[in-house]
Each structure stands twice: as C-alpha cells, then as structure tokens.
Amino acid sequence: MRRTSYEQMNCSIASALDVVGEPWTLLIVRDAFYGVRRFDDFQENLGIARNVLTARLKKLVEAGVFRKTAYRQRPLRHEYRLTDKGAALFTVIVGLKQWGDRYGAAARGGRPMDLVDRGDGRPLDPVLIDSDTGRRIELTNVRAVAGPGADQNTRSFFERLAVNKTPR
C-alpha cells in the first residue's frame, strides 16, 4: 500500500512536518518567539504574501500551535499567541538556528542572532541532554528503536535495521 501523506506514516517526525513542514511556517513560529503577535507585523517582518500568511496562521491555529484572540473590536483585529504546544517548538527553532549558525549562508559573517539569559544577559550555548542522566545527546551515542506506539511496518523497519547492523 502506497502512503500519500505524512499523516499516514507511523512517525513522529512525519506528523510534526504535517503541521510545521510547509515553507514559511517555522519562520512564523520563530517570529512569535521574538514577540510578534499581529498579522500585519508577521507580514511586514517576513515579507510573506498575505494569502500565504493567512493560510499558514489558520493551519497553526487549527493545529493548536497558536490561539487567536481579539485585541480590538472595531474594526475586529486579532493577534496570535503561542500555546503550550507552540512553545514546545522552541527546541526545534533553537536546533535549526544552531545548524544555520554552523552551516547556513546567513551566518557566513558571524551569527545573525544570539540567545542570552533573560536575567543576566549572559550568552547561552544550548545542548540536547538526557533528562535522567544529564548526558549530552549526540548522533554518535544514540540509536532509534521502535517505540510503544509503533505499528507493524515501523517495527519491521527497525528490526531490519538491527539485523543489518549485526556482525556476520
């Protein structure tokens, strides 16, 4: 059976991309982390077409990443605020920032933006760590295995990977 949508895959990454994988979407979320909340401000900051921004914001509201609240009644105007679900994308945005700082064209002259501690202004260098051990997580010290929600196709995929890595 051929899959036609990310949503049909038994994969957390694919289901996340179904919500945030369209062009512009993560830049809209990034701007929300910077404090942008109003349609016109997103549009001006990003230079995105209004119809594209409307569609992306609508999808993000439907997905529960933003909540839309009125800030003026006449004429009716709304702002877009991150929900807890939207705020959880912070680590994704930071990871993309770090990748872009290291490999992206925008960073050739130095990092375009830094993260600093809100309290004392000290520069931060985020890392991914295991919450139980405090150990840094890197590609070289982890492997993916089927999880409790894996369907049979996903389990078979990971079983094939394990077989292929077994020394013969």
OpenMM code with the backbone's topology and positions (N, CA, C; nanometers):
from openmm import Vec3, app, unit

residues = "MET ARG ARG THR SER TYR GLU GLN MET ASN CYS SER ILE ALA SER ALA LEU ASP VAL VAL GLY GLU PRO TRP THR LEU LEU ILE VAL ARG ASP ALA PHE TYR GLY VAL ARG ARG PHE ASP ASP PHE GLN GLU ASN LEU GLY ILE ALA ARG ASN VAL LEU THR ALA ARG LEU LYS LYS LEU VAL GLU ALA GLY VAL PHE ARG LYS THR ALA TYR ARG GLN ARG PRO LEU ARG HIS GLU TYR ARG LEU THR ASP LYS GLY ALA ALA LEU PHE THR VAL ILE VAL GLY LEU LYS GLN TRP GLY ASP ARG TYR GLY ALA ALA ALA ARG GLY GLY ARG PRO MET ASP LEU VAL ASP ARG GLY ASP GLY ARG PRO LEU ASP PRO VAL LEU ILE ASP SER ASP THR GLY ARG ARG ILE GLU LEU THR ASN VAL ARG ALA VAL ALA GLY PRO GLY ALA ASP GLN ASN THR ARG SER PHE PHE GLU ARG LEU ALA VAL ASN LYS THR PRO ARG".split()
positions = [
    Vec3(0.0840, -0.1187, 0.0000),
    Vec3(0.0000, 0.0000, 0.0000),
    Vec3(0.0880, 0.1244, 0.0000),
    Vec3(0.0608, 0.2166, -0.0901),
    Vec3(0.1408, 0.3375, -0.1029),
    Vec3(0.0838, 0.4471, -0.0147),
    Vec3(0.1706, 0.5093, 0.0623),
    Vec3(0.1272, 0.6185, 0.1502),
    Vec3(0.1293, 0.7480, 0.0710),
    Vec3(0.0304, 0.8319, 0.0960),
    Vec3(0.0191, 0.9554, 0.0192),
    Vec3(0.0354, 1.0805, 0.1039),
    Vec3(0.0484, 1.0658, 0.2324),
    Vec3(0.0552, 1.1813, 0.3210),
    Vec3(0.1448, 1.1503, 0.4397),
    Vec3(0.2143, 1.2547, 0.4882),
    Vec3(0.2935, 1.2392, 0.6107),
    Vec3(0.2059, 1.1861, 0.7234),
    Vec3(0.0814, 1.2309, 0.7252),
    Vec3(-0.0088, 1.1961, 0.8340),
    Vec3(-0.0324, 1.0457, 0.8427),
    Vec3(-0.0222, 0.9755, 0.7303),
    Vec3(-0.0471, 0.8324, 0.7293),
    Vec3(0.0721, 0.7520, 0.7793),
    Vec3(0.1881, 0.8144, 0.7911),
    Vec3(0.3064, 0.7433, 0.8389),
    Vec3(0.3011, 0.7270, 0.9902),
    Vec3(0.3562, 0.6184, 1.0381),
    Vec3(0.3667, 0.5949, 1.1822),
    Vec3(0.5026, 0.6506, 1.2261),
    Vec3(0.5129, 0.7852, 1.2232),
    Vec3(0.6410, 0.8510, 1.2501),
    Vec3(0.6143, 0.9884, 1.3120),
    Vec3(0.6727, 1.0130, 1.4280),
    Vec3(0.6533, 1.1410, 1.4968),
    Vec3(0.7078, 1.2575, 1.4159),
    Vec3(0.8191, 1.2374, 1.3470),
    Vec3(0.8782, 1.3449, 1.2662),
    Vec3(0.7857, 1.3789, 1.1497),
    Vec3(0.7325, 1.2765, 1.0829),
    Vec3(0.6408, 1.2999, 0.9718),
    Vec3(0.5146, 1.3728, 1.0184),
    Vec3(0.4610, 1.3341, 1.1344),
    Vec3(0.3396, 1.4014, 1.1826),
    Vec3(0.3688, 1.5457, 1.2224),
    Vec3(0.4880, 1.5732, 1.2737),
    Vec3(0.5259, 1.7120, 1.3046),
    Vec3(0.5385, 1.7927, 1.1755),
    Vec3(0.5982, 1.7328, 1.0729),
    Vec3(0.6127, 1.8031, 0.9452),
    Vec3(0.4778, 1.8302, 0.8801),
    Vec3(0.3796, 1.7472, 0.9087),
    Vec3(0.2458, 1.7711, 0.8566),
    Vec3(0.1906, 1.9041, 0.9076),
    Vec3(0.2333, 1.9455, 1.0269),
    Vec3(0.1887, 2.0726, 1.0843),
    Vec3(0.2845, 2.1867, 1.0508),
    Vec3(0.4147, 2.1644, 1.0642),
    Vec3(0.5105, 2.2756, 1.0531),
    Vec3(0.6056, 2.2639, 0.9343),
    Vec3(0.5805, 2.1706, 0.8434),
    Vec3(0.6747, 2.1471, 0.7351),
    Vec3(0.6573, 2.2325, 0.6119),
    Vec3(0.5537, 2.3114, 0.6044),
    Vec3(0.5343, 2.3965, 0.4865),
    Vec3(0.6281, 2.5172, 0.4921),
    Vec3(0.6681, 2.5654, 0.3738),
    Vec3(0.7511, 2.6869, 0.3722),
    Vec3(0.6813, 2.7994, 0.4498),
    Vec3(0.7557, 2.8770, 0.5181),
    Vec3(0.7158, 2.9917, 0.5994),
    Vec3(0.6706, 2.9555, 0.7400),
    Vec3(0.6201, 2.8349, 0.7626),
    Vec3(0.5561, 2.8038, 0.8902),
    Vec3(0.6506, 2.8213, 1.0087),
    Vec3(0.7702, 2.7636, 1.0024),
    Vec3(0.8622, 2.7770, 1.1160),
    Vec3(0.9142, 2.9199, 1.1305),
    Vec3(0.9180, 2.9966, 1.0220),
    Vec3(0.9573, 3.1372, 1.0349),
    Vec3(0.8493, 3.2181, 1.1059),
    Vec3(0.7239, 3.1823, 1.0840),
    Vec3(0.6144, 3.2464, 1.1571),
    Vec3(0.6269, 3.2131, 1.3058),
    Vec3(0.6517, 3.0868, 1.3362),
    Vec3(0.6691, 3.0456, 1.4765),
    Vec3(0.7911, 3.1154, 1.5353),
    Vec3(0.9009, 3.1225, 1.4598),
    Vec3(1.0212, 3.1927, 1.5076),
    Vec3(0.9879, 3.3361, 1.5459),
    Vec3(0.9159, 3.4065, 1.4587),
    Vec3(0.8807, 3.5446, 1.4894),
    Vec3(0.7925, 3.5542, 1.6133),
    Vec3(0.7065, 3.4549, 1.6348),
    Vec3(0.6241, 3.4536, 1.7564),
    Vec3(0.7129, 3.4418, 1.8796),
    Vec3(0.8215, 3.3633, 1.8717),
    Vec3(0.9160, 3.3551, 1.9834),
    Vec3(0.9813, 3.4909, 2.0078),
    Vec3(1.0007, 3.5694, 1.9041),
    Vec3(1.0582, 3.7037, 1.9190),
    Vec3(0.9577, 3.8020, 1.9785),
    Vec3(0.8288, 3.7651, 1.9798),
    Vec3(0.7266, 3.8523, 2.0372),
    Vec3(0.6273, 3.9070, 1.9371),
    Vec3(0.6371, 3.8703, 1.8103),
    Vec3(0.5416, 3.9161, 1.7093),
    Vec3(0.4091, 3.8448, 1.7336),
    Vec3(0.2988, 3.9199, 1.7252),
    Vec3(0.1673, 3.8613, 1.7527),
    Vec3(0.0610, 3.8992, 1.6508),
    Vec3(0.0829, 4.0086, 1.5808),
    Vec3(-0.0222, 4.0594, 1.4924),
    Vec3(0.0088, 4.0310, 1.3460),
    Vec3(-0.0987, 4.0067, 1.2710),
    Vec3(-0.0893, 3.9687, 1.1307),
    Vec3(0.0008, 4.0642, 1.0532),
    Vec3(-0.0279, 4.1945, 1.0637),
    Vec3(0.0492, 4.2929, 0.9859),
    Vec3(0.1977, 4.2907, 1.0226),
    Vec3(0.2291, 4.2637, 1.1495),
    Vec3(0.3693, 4.2566, 1.1910),
    Vec3(0.4380, 4.1323, 1.1344),
    Vec3(0.3680, 4.0167, 1.1350),
    Vec3(0.4237, 3.8972, 1.0704),
    Vec3(0.4490, 3.9267, 0.9225),
    Vec3(0.3494, 3.9859, 0.8585),
    Vec3(0.3592, 4.0123, 0.7149),
    Vec3(0.4747, 4.1063, 0.6839),
    Vec3(0.4879, 4.2128, 0.7603),
    Vec3(0.5959, 4.3097, 0.7374),
    Vec3(0.7336, 4.2487, 0.7664),
    Vec3(0.7466, 4.1789, 0.8772),
    Vec3(0.8760, 4.1205, 0.9150),
    Vec3(0.9217, 4.0147, 0.8159),
    Vec3(0.8297, 3.9325, 0.7673),
    Vec3(0.8660, 3.8206, 0.6818),
    Vec3(0.8604, 3.8532, 0.5329),
    Vec3(0.7823, 3.9540, 0.4951),
    Vec3(0.7653, 3.9836, 0.3531),
    Vec3(0.6866, 3.8736, 0.2819),
    Vec3(0.6053, 3.8021, 0.3561),
    Vec3(0.5257, 3.6909, 0.3048),
    Vec3(0.3968, 3.7447, 0.2428),
    Vec3(0.3494, 3.6799, 0.1384),
    Vec3(0.2223, 3.7192, 0.0770),
    Vec3(0.1099, 3.7028, 0.1792),
    Vec3(0.0165, 3.7963, 0.1768),
    Vec3(-0.0904, 3.7963, 0.2762),
    Vec3(-0.1747, 3.6679, 0.2704),
    Vec3(-0.2020, 3.6187, 0.1506),
    Vec3(-0.2835, 3.4973, 0.1388),
    Vec3(-0.2090, 3.3751, 0.1938),
    Vec3(-0.0774, 3.3703, 0.1753),
    Vec3(0.0017, 3.2598, 0.2291),
    Vec3(0.0054, 3.2690, 0.3816),
    Vec3(0.0267, 3.3894, 0.4339),
    Vec3(0.0287, 3.4082, 0.5792),
    Vec3(-0.1066, 3.3710, 0.6399),
    Vec3(-0.2145, 3.4118, 0.5758),
    Vec3(-0.3486, 3.3776, 0.6245),
    Vec3(-0.3656, 3.2263, 0.6329),
    Vec3(-0.3248, 3.1558, 0.5281),
    Vec3(-0.3387, 3.0096, 0.5264),
    Vec3(-0.2522, 2.9441, 0.6331),
    Vec3(-0.1286, 2.9913, 0.6496),
    Vec3(-0.0389, 2.9303, 0.7487),
    Vec3(-0.0900, 2.9552, 0.8905),
    Vec3(-0.1317, 3.0784, 0.9201),
    Vec3(-0.1843, 3.1086, 1.0536),
    Vec3(-0.3104, 3.0279, 1.0829),
    Vec3(-0.3965, 3.0145, 0.9837),
    Vec3(-0.5188, 2.9349, 1.0025),
    Vec3(-0.4828, 2.7907, 1.0379),
    Vec3(-0.3879, 2.7332, 0.9658),
    Vec3(-0.3477, 2.5950, 0.9928),
    Vec3(-0.2839, 2.5829, 1.1310),
    Vec3(-0.2017, 2.6810, 1.1704),
    Vec3(-0.1369, 2.6767, 1.3015),
    Vec3(-0.2383, 2.6908, 1.4145),
    Vec3(-0.3416, 2.7696, 1.3938),
    Vec3(-0.4492, 2.7816, 1.4936),
    Vec3(-0.5262, 2.6496, 1.5015),
    Vec3(-0.5611, 2.5925, 1.3856),
    Vec3(-0.6344, 2.4654, 1.3837),
    Vec3(-0.5536, 2.3526, 1.4493),
    Vec3(-0.4212, 2.3579, 1.4346),
    Vec3(-0.3342, 2.2547, 1.4917),
    Vec3(-0.3055, 2.2782, 1.6393),
    Vec3(-0.3498, 2.3938, 1.6923),
    Vec3(-0.3289, 2.4228, 1.8338),
    Vec3(-0.1920, 2.4792, 1.8666),
    Vec3(-0.1200, 2.5269, 1.7655),
    Vec3(0.0117, 2.5882, 1.7875),
    Vec3(-0.0053, 2.7338, 1.8326),
    Vec3(-0.1047, 2.8020, 1.7759),
    Vec3(-0.1409, 2.9382, 1.8152),
    Vec3(-0.2847, 2.9406, 1.8627),
    Vec3(-0.3155, 3.0376, 1.9459),
    Vec3(-0.4551, 3.0692, 1.9735),
    Vec3(-0.4766, 3.2113, 1.9223),
    Vec3(-0.5910, 3.2313, 1.8630),
    Vec3(-0.6260, 3.3593, 1.8022),
    Vec3(-0.7175, 3.4334, 1.8985),
    Vec3(-0.6766, 3.5543, 1.9394),
    Vec3(-0.7577, 3.6316, 2.0335),
    Vec3(-0.7775, 3.7735, 1.9801),
    Vec3(-0.8955, 3.8261, 2.0040),
    Vec3(-0.9253, 3.9624, 1.9597),
    Vec3(-0.8543, 4.0612, 2.0518),
    Vec3(-0.7913, 4.1618, 1.9909),
    Vec3(-0.7326, 4.2689, 2.0710),
    Vec3(-0.8036, 4.4020, 2.0461),
    Vec3(-0.8911, 4.4062, 1.9440),
    Vec3(-0.9719, 4.5254, 1.9179),
    Vec3(-1.1022, 4.4808, 1.8519),
    Vec3(-1.2122, 4.5437, 1.8924),
    Vec3(-1.3441, 4.5032, 1.8422),
    Vec3(-1.3865, 4.5787, 1.7171),
    Vec3(-1.3535, 4.7074, 1.7065),
    Vec3(-1.3975, 4.7876, 1.5916),
    Vec3(-1.2822, 4.8661, 1.5329),
    Vec3(-1.2360, 4.8274, 1.4173),
    Vec3(-1.2704, 4.7040, 1.3487),
    Vec3(-1.2075, 4.5859, 1.4210),
    Vec3(-1.2672, 4.4699, 1.3998),
    Vec3(-1.2198, 4.3497, 1.4675),
    Vec3(-1.0779, 4.3168, 1.4227),
    Vec3(-0.9882, 4.3056, 1.5191),
    Vec3(-0.8478, 4.2703, 1.4918),
    Vec3(-0.8051, 4.1615, 1.5899),
    Vec3(-0.7239, 4.0690, 1.5400),
    Vec3(-0.6787, 3.9561, 1.6211),
    Vec3(-0.5275, 3.9560, 1.6341),
    Vec3(-0.4827, 3.8875, 1.7374),
    Vec3(-0.3409, 3.8569, 1.7496),
    Vec3(-0.3276, 3.7066, 1.7703),
    Vec3(-0.2072, 3.6586, 1.7467),
    Vec3(-0.1786, 3.5151, 1.7516),
    Vec3(-0.0768, 3.4917, 1.8615),
    Vec3(-0.1172, 3.4122, 1.9597),
    Vec3(-0.0299, 3.3816, 2.0730),
    Vec3(0.0029, 3.2334, 2.0732),
    Vec3(0.1289, 3.2031, 2.1030),
    Vec3(0.1702, 3.0641, 2.1116),
    Vec3(0.0989, 2.9933, 2.2266),
    Vec3(0.0546, 2.8729, 2.2012),
    Vec3(0.0012, 2.7871, 2.3059),
    Vec3(0.1192, 2.7110, 2.3666),
    Vec3(0.0929, 2.6285, 2.4660),
    Vec3(0.1991, 2.5421, 2.5192),
    Vec3(0.2540, 2.4519, 2.4094),
    Vec3(0.1644, 2.4036, 2.3236),
    Vec3(0.2065, 2.3196, 2.2112),
    Vec3(0.2993, 2.3979, 2.1188),
    Vec3(0.2674, 2.5224, 2.0933),
    Vec3(0.3536, 2.6065, 2.0091),
    Vec3(0.4859, 2.6380, 2.0761),
    Vec3(0.4814, 2.6678, 2.2061),
    Vec3(0.6043, 2.6979, 2.2800),
    Vec3(0.6991, 2.5788, 2.2805),
    Vec3(0.6439, 2.4568, 2.2719),
    Vec3(0.7272, 2.3368, 2.2698),
    Vec3(0.8116, 2.3276, 2.1428),
    Vec3(0.7805, 2.4078, 2.0412),
    Vec3(0.8627, 2.4115, 1.9192),
    Vec3(0.9920, 2.4903, 1.9387),
    Vec3(1.0086, 2.5501, 2.0559),
    Vec3(1.1293, 2.6299, 2.0827),
    Vec3(1.2566, 2.5498, 2.0584),
    Vec3(1.2607, 2.4259, 2.1051),
    Vec3(1.3826, 2.3463, 2.0872),
    Vec3(1.4089, 2.3178, 1.9397),
    Vec3(1.3038, 2.3045, 1.8609),
    Vec3(1.3202, 2.2849, 1.7159),
    Vec3(1.3817, 2.4098, 1.6535),
    Vec3(1.3292, 2.5257, 1.6899),
    Vec3(1.3800, 2.6522, 1.6364),
    Vec3(1.5257, 2.6728, 1.6785),
    Vec3(1.5587, 2.6440, 1.8037),
    Vec3(1.6967, 2.6585, 1.8510),
    Vec3(1.7886, 2.5631, 1.7746),
    Vec3(1.7440, 2.4397, 1.7534),
    Vec3(1.8244, 2.3443, 1.6778),
    Vec3(1.8495, 2.3912, 1.5353),
    Vec3(1.7470, 2.4446, 1.4702),
    Vec3(1.7641, 2.4976, 1.3343),
    Vec3(1.8557, 2.6195, 1.3344),
    Vec3(1.8445, 2.7027, 1.4359),
    Vec3(1.9334, 2.8195, 1.4487),
    Vec3(2.0787, 2.7738, 1.4590),
    Vec3(2.1028, 2.6742, 1.5448),
    Vec3(2.2399, 2.6260, 1.5633),
    Vec3(2.2947, 2.5648, 1.4340),
    Vec3(2.2127, 2.4901, 1.3637),
    Vec3(2.2549, 2.4323, 1.2365),
    Vec3(2.2863, 2.5438, 1.1368),
    Vec3(2.1971, 2.6436, 1.1304),
    Vec3(2.2194, 2.7563, 1.0410),
    Vec3(2.3427, 2.8370, 1.0776),
    Vec3(2.3698, 2.8523, 1.2081),
    Vec3(2.4908, 2.9225, 1.2522),
    Vec3(2.6163, 2.8507, 1.2036),
    Vec3(2.6076, 2.7198, 1.1986),
    Vec3(2.7259, 2.6424, 1.1611),
    Vec3(2.7386, 2.6225, 1.0100),
    Vec3(2.6254, 2.6005, 0.9415),
    Vec3(2.6309, 2.5620, 0.8014),
    Vec3(2.5568, 2.6554, 0.7063),
    Vec3(2.4764, 2.7464, 0.7585),
    Vec3(2.3911, 2.8281, 0.6737),
    Vec3(2.4606, 2.9492, 0.6132),
    Vec3(2.4103, 2.9899, 0.4996),
    Vec3(2.4671, 3.1045, 0.4278),
    Vec3(2.4528, 3.2346, 0.5072),
    Vec3(2.3454, 3.2470, 0.5853),
    Vec3(2.3206, 3.3708, 0.6606),
    Vec3(2.4257, 3.3959, 0.7670),
    Vec3(2.4979, 3.2919, 0.8091),
    Vec3(2.5928, 3.3053, 0.9200),
    Vec3(2.7375, 3.3223, 0.8740),
    Vec3(2.7605, 3.3369, 0.7442),
    Vec3(2.8986, 3.3468, 0.6950),
    Vec3(2.9754, 3.4624, 0.7567),
    Vec3(2.9057, 3.5689, 0.7907),
    Vec3(2.9712, 3.6834, 0.8531),
    Vec3(2.9621, 3.6813, 1.0046),
    Vec3(2.9237, 3.5699, 1.0623),
    Vec3(2.9018, 3.5586, 1.2062),
    Vec3(2.7557, 3.5317, 1.2331),
    Vec3(2.7257, 3.4852, 1.3535),
    Vec3(2.5869, 3.4519, 1.3878),
    Vec3(2.4987, 3.5756, 1.3764),
    Vec3(2.3873, 3.5650, 1.3035),
    Vec3(2.2968, 3.6799, 1.2917),
    Vec3(2.2223, 3.7121, 1.4209),
    Vec3(2.2099, 3.6133, 1.5103),
    Vec3(2.1338, 3.6316, 1.6335),
    Vec3(2.1918, 3.5402, 1.7398),
    Vec3(2.1973, 3.5878, 1.8619),
    Vec3(2.2425, 3.5067, 1.9748),
    Vec3(2.1292, 3.4909, 2.0747),
    Vec3(2.1374, 3.3863, 2.1533),
    Vec3(2.0471, 3.3662, 2.2653),
    Vec3(2.1212, 3.4042, 2.3926),
    Vec3(2.0540, 3.4816, 2.4778),
    Vec3(2.1145, 3.5229, 2.6038),
    Vec3(2.0174, 3.4949, 2.7175),
    Vec3(2.0717, 3.4776, 2.8377),
    Vec3(1.9914, 3.4562, 2.9561),
    Vec3(1.9055, 3.5806, 2.9805),
    Vec3(1.7767, 3.5612, 3.0004),
    Vec3(1.6841, 3.6735, 3.0207),
    Vec3(1.7186, 3.7531, 3.1468),
    Vec3(1.7719, 3.6849, 3.2482),
    Vec3(1.8017, 3.7516, 3.3748),
    Vec3(1.9298, 3.8322, 3.3740),
    Vec3(2.0401, 3.7733, 3.3262),
    Vec3(2.1687, 3.8426, 3.3372),
    Vec3(2.2346, 3.8763, 3.2039),
    Vec3(2.1708, 3.8395, 3.0911),
    Vec3(2.2244, 3.8745, 2.9604),
    Vec3(2.3430, 3.7911, 2.9155),
    Vec3(2.3766, 3.6885, 2.9921),
    Vec3(2.4903, 3.6023, 2.9598),
    Vec3(2.4581, 3.5199, 2.8357),
    Vec3(2.5518, 3.5124, 2.7388),
    Vec3(2.5286, 3.4305, 2.6190),
    Vec3(2.5067, 3.2840, 2.6555),
    Vec3(2.4168, 3.2183, 2.5838),
    Vec3(2.3844, 3.0789, 2.6085),
    Vec3(2.4292, 2.9924, 2.4910),
    Vec3(2.4678, 2.8686, 2.5228),
    Vec3(2.5057, 2.7705, 2.4214),
    Vec3(2.4263, 2.6438, 2.4494),
    Vec3(2.3021, 2.6356, 2.3986),
    Vec3(2.2148, 2.5224, 2.4295),
    Vec3(2.2690, 2.3908, 2.3750),
    Vec3(2.2452, 2.2832, 2.4511),
    Vec3(2.2791, 2.1477, 2.4079),
    Vec3(2.1615, 2.0574, 2.4404),
    Vec3(2.1533, 1.9459, 2.3714),
    Vec3(2.0497, 1.8468, 2.3962),
    Vec3(2.1046, 1.7477, 2.4990),
    Vec3(2.0300, 1.7300, 2.6079),
    Vec3(2.0772, 1.6383, 2.7129),
    Vec3(1.9665, 1.5406, 2.7502),
    Vec3(2.0059, 1.4269, 2.8042),
    Vec3(1.9123, 1.3291, 2.8575),
    Vec3(1.8669, 1.3765, 2.9955),
    Vec3(1.7375, 1.3806, 3.0179),
    Vec3(1.6872, 1.4331, 3.1456),
    Vec3(1.7209, 1.3429, 3.2645),
    Vec3(1.7382, 1.2135, 3.2424),
    Vec3(1.7703, 1.1223, 3.3537),
    Vec3(1.9166, 1.1298, 3.3947),
    Vec3(2.0069, 1.1295, 3.2960),
    Vec3(2.1499, 1.1199, 3.3271),
    Vec3(2.2235, 1.2523, 3.3162),
    Vec3(2.1648, 1.3493, 3.2462),
    Vec3(2.2340, 1.4759, 3.2228),
    Vec3(2.3399, 1.4661, 3.1133),
    Vec3(2.3513, 1.3476, 3.0503),
    Vec3(2.4495, 1.3302, 2.9432),
    Vec3(2.4054, 1.4006, 2.8160),
    Vec3(2.5024, 1.4553, 2.7460),
    Vec3(2.4769, 1.5194, 2.6177),
    Vec3(2.4341, 1.4127, 2.5165),
    Vec3(2.3313, 1.4427, 2.4389),
    Vec3(2.2829, 1.3515, 2.3368),
    Vec3(2.3389, 1.3954, 2.2021),
    Vec3(2.4070, 1.3026, 2.1364),
    Vec3(2.4636, 1.3290, 2.0040),
    Vec3(2.4374, 1.2081, 1.9155),
    Vec3(2.4484, 1.2271, 1.7863),
    Vec3(2.4232, 1.1195, 1.6917),
    Vec3(2.5055, 0.9952, 1.7225),
    Vec3(2.6258, 1.0137, 1.7707),
    Vec3(2.7157, 0.9009, 1.7944),
    Vec3(2.6824, 0.8190, 1.9186),
    Vec3(2.5971, 0.8692, 2.0075),
    Vec3(2.5675, 0.7914, 2.1289),
    Vec3(2.4196, 0.7540, 2.1446),
    Vec3(2.3449, 0.7598, 2.0348),
    Vec3(2.2048, 0.7172, 2.0394),
    Vec3(2.1729, 0.6296, 1.9182),
    Vec3(2.0656, 0.5532, 1.9301),
    Vec3(2.0104, 0.4818, 1.8157),
    Vec3(1.8591, 0.4827, 1.8287),
    Vec3(1.7913, 0.4729, 1.7193),
    Vec3(1.6453, 0.4727, 1.7181),
    Vec3(1.5948, 0.3293, 1.7209),
    Vec3(1.4920, 0.3058, 1.7991),
    Vec3(1.4264, 0.1752, 1.8074),
    Vec3(1.2751, 0.1975, 1.8037),
    Vec3(1.2007, 0.0942, 1.7716),
    Vec3(1.0552, 0.1050, 1.7698),
    Vec3(1.0045, 0.1384, 1.9101),
    Vec3(0.9119, 0.2318, 1.9172),
    Vec3(0.8531, 0.2713, 2.0446),
    Vec3(0.7206, 0.2024, 2.0692),
    Vec3(0.6581, 0.2300, 2.1831),
    Vec3(0.5341, 0.1607, 2.2187),
    Vec3(0.4183, 0.1892, 2.1227),
    Vec3(0.4237, 0.2987, 2.0498),
    Vec3(0.3164, 0.3304, 1.9553),
    Vec3(0.3460, 0.2870, 1.8132),
    Vec3(0.4556, 0.2152, 1.7927),
    Vec3(0.4944, 0.1734, 1.6579),
    Vec3(0.3959, 0.0723, 1.6012),
    Vec3(0.3587, 0.0916, 1.4728),
    Vec3(0.2774, -0.0096, 1.4067),
    Vec3(0.3700, -0.1182, 1.3521),
    Vec3(0.3124, -0.2209, 1.2901),
    Vec3(0.3928, -0.3341, 1.2443),
    Vec3(0.4939, -0.2937, 1.1380),
    Vec3(0.4580, -0.2022, 1.0483),
    Vec3(0.5525, -0.1556, 0.9460),
    Vec3(0.6732, -0.0876, 1.0108),
    Vec3(0.6483, -0.0067, 1.1104),
    Vec3(0.7570, 0.0626, 1.1790),
    Vec3(0.8443, -0.0370, 1.2546),
    Vec3(0.7814, -0.1324, 1.3229),
    Vec3(0.8586, -0.2355, 1.3938),
    Vec3(0.9463, -0.3141, 1.2962),
    Vec3(0.8905, -0.3510, 1.1823),
    Vec3(0.9669, -0.4255, 1.0811),
    Vec3(1.0845, -0.3428, 1.0300),
    Vec3(1.0626, -0.2163, 1.0088),
    Vec3(1.1702, -0.1273, 0.9634),
    Vec3(1.2876, -0.1295, 1.0616),
    Vec3(1.2576, -0.1122, 1.1896),
    Vec3(1.3653, -0.1095, 1.2893),
    Vec3(1.4286, -0.2477, 1.3085),
    Vec3(1.3508, -0.3525, 1.2948),
    Vec3(1.4080, -0.4871, 1.3016),
    Vec3(1.5063, -0.5099, 1.1865),
    Vec3(1.4718, -0.4663, 1.0660),
    Vec3(1.5636, -0.4788, 0.9510),
    Vec3(1.6914, -0.4003, 0.9755),
    Vec3(1.6789, -0.2821, 1.0340),
    Vec3(1.7990, -0.2032, 1.0645),
    Vec3(1.8893, -0.2768, 1.1621),
    Vec3(1.8288, -0.3361, 1.2654),
    Vec3(1.9071, -0.4075, 1.3670),
    Vec3(1.9760, -0.5286, 1.3057),
    Vec3(1.9082, -0.5996, 1.2174),
    Vec3(1.9669, -0.7178, 1.1514),
    Vec3(2.0847, -0.6749, 1.0653),
    Vec3(2.0702, -0.5664, 0.9936),
    Vec3(2.1769, -0.5189, 0.9049),
    Vec3(2.2992, -0.4707, 0.9808),
    Vec3(2.2842, -0.4370, 1.1077),
    Vec3(2.3988, -0.3888, 1.1868),
    Vec3(2.4656, -0.5001, 1.2663),
    Vec3(2.4041, -0.6186, 1.2662),
    Vec3(2.4612, -0.7310, 1.3396),
    Vec3(2.5818, -0.7854, 1.2632),
    Vec3(2.6984, -0.7973, 1.3286),
    Vec3(2.8161, -0.8535, 1.2595),
    Vec3(2.7899, -0.9979, 1.2175),
    Vec3(2.8369, -1.0318, 1.0990),
    Vec3(2.8140, -1.1685, 1.0476),
    Vec3(2.9366, -1.2518, 1.0592),
] * unit.nanometer
topology = app.Topology()
chain = topology.addChain("A")
for resn in residues:
    res = topology.addResidue(resn, chain)
    for name in ("N", "CA", "C"):
        topology.addAtom(name, app.Element.getBySymbol(name[0]), res)
